[in-house]
C-alpha cells in the first residue's frame, strides 16, 4: 500500500502529466486519501522554500533515521519558525523541486546568482 500511496503522490505532483483529483476521484478513497494530504503538504513546503531561496536563507536540516529529515524554517514575513518532518519518500519527492533540492543541500541546486558568482571567481 505504501508504494501505491507514493506513486499516487508522484503522479499528483508531476507538472507535465498530473493526475486530476476531479477526474480520478474514485482513486482517492480510504488510505489513498493520504496522497492528497501529502501532495498539498509538499506543494506548500515548495512555496515556502522558494521564498527562502529568493532571500538566500537556508533552513536548518536535521537527518532522521530511515532517510527522513526535519526542516526548520523561519517564516518569510512573520517572526515564527516552522518545522516539517518528512520521511524518505517525501524527501525524494521534495528533492525534485529546485527549491527543495537547494534546501536539502543538493550541490546542483544552487541559486543562479551563486552559480554566476562562482563562475566569475
C-alpha positions as CSV (number, residue, x, y, z in Angstrom):
1,X,0.0,0.0,0.0
2,X,2.9,2.4,0.8
3,X,4.3,2.0,-2.7
4,X,0.9,2.7,-4.2
5,X,0.4,5.7,-2.0
6,X,3.7,7.4,-3.0
7,X,3.1,6.6,-6.7
8,X,-0.2,8.5,-6.4
9,X,1.6,11.4,-4.7
10,X,4.2,11.3,-7.5
11,X,1.5,11.4,-10.2
12,X,-0.3,14.3,-8.4
13,X,3.0,16.2,-8.2
14,X,4.1,15.8,-11.8
15,X,3.9,19.0,-13.7
16,X,3.9,17.5,-17.2
17,X,1.1,15.0,-16.7
18,X,-0.6,15.4,-13.3
19,X,-3.4,13.1,-12.1
20,X,-6.6,15.1,-11.9
21,X,-8.3,15.0,-8.5
22,X,-11.6,15.7,-10.1
23,X,-11.4,13.2,-13.0
24,X,-9.9,10.4,-10.9
25,X,-11.9,11.0,-7.6
26,X,-12.7,7.3,-7.3
27,X,-9.0,6.6,-6.6
28,X,-8.8,8.8,-3.5
29,X,-10.8,6.8,-1.1
30,X,-9.7,5.1,2.1
31,X,-5.9,5.1,2.7
32,X,-5.2,6.6,-0.7
33,X,-6.8,9.8,0.5
34,X,-3.5,10.4,2.3
35,X,-1.9,11.1,-1.1
36,X,-3.9,14.3,-1.4
37,X,-2.7,15.5,2.1
38,X,0.9,14.6,1.3
39,X,0.8,16.4,-2.1
40,X,-0.7,19.6,-0.5
41,X,2.0,19.5,2.2
42,X,4.8,19.1,-0.3
43,X,3.5,21.9,-2.5
44,X,3.2,24.2,0.5
45,X,6.8,23.4,1.5
46,X,8.0,24.1,-2.0
47,X,6.4,27.5,-2.0
48,X,7.8,28.3,1.4
49,X,11.3,27.1,0.4
50,X,11.1,29.1,-2.8
51,X,10.6,32.3,-0.9
52,X,13.5,31.4,1.4
53,X,15.7,30.6,-1.6
54,X,15.0,34.0,-3.1
55,X,16.1,35.6,0.2
56,X,19.2,33.3,0.4
57,X,18.1,31.9,3.8
58,X,18.6,28.2,4.1
59,X,16.5,26.2,6.5
60,X,18.2,24.0,9.1
61,X,18.1,20.4,8.1
62,X,18.4,17.6,10.5
63,X,18.8,14.0,9.3
64,X,16.5,11.4,10.9
65,X,16.7,7.6,11.0
66,X,15.4,5.8,7.9
67,X,16.4,8.6,5.4
68,X,13.9,11.2,6.7
69,X,14.7,14.8,7.5
70,X,13.4,17.6,9.7
71,X,13.3,21.1,8.2
72,X,13.3,24.1,10.5
73,X,12.4,27.2,8.6
74,X,11.8,30.8,9.5
75,X,8.7,32.3,8.1
76,X,9.5,34.9,5.4
77,X,7.3,37.7,6.9
78,X,6.3,36.6,10.4
79,X,8.6,36.1,13.4
80,X,7.7,32.4,13.7
81,X,9.5,29.1,13.0
82,X,8.0,26.3,11.0
83,X,9.1,22.7,11.5
84,X,8.4,20.0,8.9
85,X,9.2,16.3,9.3
86,X,9.4,14.3,6.2
87,X,10.0,10.5,5.6
88,X,12.4,9.2,3.0
89,X,9.8,9.0,0.2
90,X,8.7,12.6,0.8
91,X,12.3,13.8,0.9
92,X,12.9,12.2,-2.6
93,X,9.8,14.0,-3.9
94,X,10.8,17.3,-2.4
95,X,14.3,17.0,-3.9
96,X,12.9,17.0,-7.4
97,X,11.8,20.6,-7.0
98,X,14.6,23.2,-7.3
99,X,13.9,24.9,-4.0
100,X,13.6,21.6,-2.3
101,X,16.9,20.4,-3.7
102,X,18.5,23.7,-2.6
103,X,17.1,23.4,0.9
104,X,18.3,19.8,1.2
105,X,21.8,20.8,0.1
106,X,22.0,19.4,-3.4
107,X,25.1,21.0,-5.0
108,X,23.5,21.4,-8.5
109,X,20.5,23.3,-7.0
110,X,22.4,26.4,-6.0
111,X,20.6,29.7,-6.8
112,X,21.5,31.2,-10.2
113,X,23.2,34.3,-8.7
114,X,25.5,32.0,-6.7
115,X,26.4,29.9,-9.8
116,X,27.3,33.1,-11.8
117,X,29.5,34.4,-8.9
118,X,31.3,31.0,-8.7
119,X,32.0,31.1,-12.5
120,X,33.4,34.6,-12.4
121,X,35.7,33.8,-9.4
